Amino acid sequence: MWTPAWRAVTLSFPNLEKLAHAYGYPYVSIKENAELEQGIEKTLGQSGPVICEVFVSMEQQFLPKSSAKRDAEGNLSARLLRDMAPFLPEEEMEMLMLYPRKK
């Protein structure tokens, strides 16, 4: 069965531990929630630059994120960075803003 090329591509990253050592930087790895506190303390306890790699599950959502929004007529418009997905109701945004929003 033929598979489109875009489906066959997998996302990969270089081995950051090897890169850190190649450049002479300390490396810290956090692979589980239980390692988080100790890993952050170890990272912040370093003097100078350090590479701290934090692994997340494949299901991890990265929110908020910049996204376009569709209006009632179906038109897409780019949003400002302060108005990121998932979008808040207009009433809540108005309540949270320090200055009135430009319409």
PyMOL commands that set and color helices and strands:
alter all, ss='L'
color gray80, all
select helices_A, chain A and resi 5-8+16-23+33-44+90-96
alter helices_A, ss='H'
color red, helices_A
select strands_A, chain A and resi 27-30+51-54+68-70+76-78
alter strands_A, ss='S'
color yellow, strands_A
deselect
rebuild
show_as cartoon
